[in-house]
Amino acid sequence: MSTPPAGKTVAVLQSNYLPWKGYFDIINDVDLFIFYDDVQFTKNDWRNRNLIKTPSGAAWITVPVGQDIRRKICEVTIPDTRWAKAHWKTLSQNYARAPHLGRYRALFESVYLGRTWTFLSELNRHLIESIAGELGIGARFADSRDYDLQGGGSERLLQLLQKAGTRTYVSGPSARNYLDEAAFAGAGIEVAYKSYEGYPEYPQLFPPFDHRVSIVDLLFNAGPEAPRYIWGWR
């Protein structure tokens, strides 16, 4: 096995399907972003679905993955291939009036029409890395499975960060409720909590404005200006 990458500033997140802009805000903050998909899959969560804008309001688009929740995210398969064409039809119809849909058409058609996906994690990671590239993000990507981890919980996360050569761990704000900051400090790792406050509104179809929706909404509506509405405004 090749030596997994290291980074001074690191974020660790489970992969999501077409995640919202805050997910990419964290990736932009770090040297190394690690997908943490060898953990329990959670049903009715962001792993296999997200929100888009429609004339009727925010609506879910969901990748069908079956009913078995006793799986790690990296083990979740996509048994039915019909969803992909349906998702692209849904996106292209609801964003037909978005000024920058055409700019990203080739990227998304290659994902939805150009290949078949067996594993949810593989799909999510491909989309996230491709979109990060479109946003000009320079972080490197890695997989937690590359680091030979033991145990579970916060201890396992700390072990991962140590093996990744972390000096600063960038975490979502909800982790304040469960992270053992003393253990991180004892390992020489500073914890920085990301704030999702203050994002400016951008030109969005179908008012009222909704910050929660997938990154595709920002891409299709703002195009190359998208980074300004995620981190550039700061």
DACORPE-V885554 format. One record per helix or strand of 3 or more residues. SS is the DSSP state (H for helix, E for strand). FROM is the first residue (numbers start at 1). LEN is the number of residues. Records with the same first field share a line. If there is no record, write none. Layout:
SS->FROM-LEN + FROM-LEN
This chain:
E->9-5 + 32-4 + 49-6 + 57-6 + 140-4 + 168-4 + 190-4
H->21-9 + 73-3 + 82-13 + 101-12 + 120-15 + 144-4 + 153-11 + 173-5 + 181-6 + 215-18
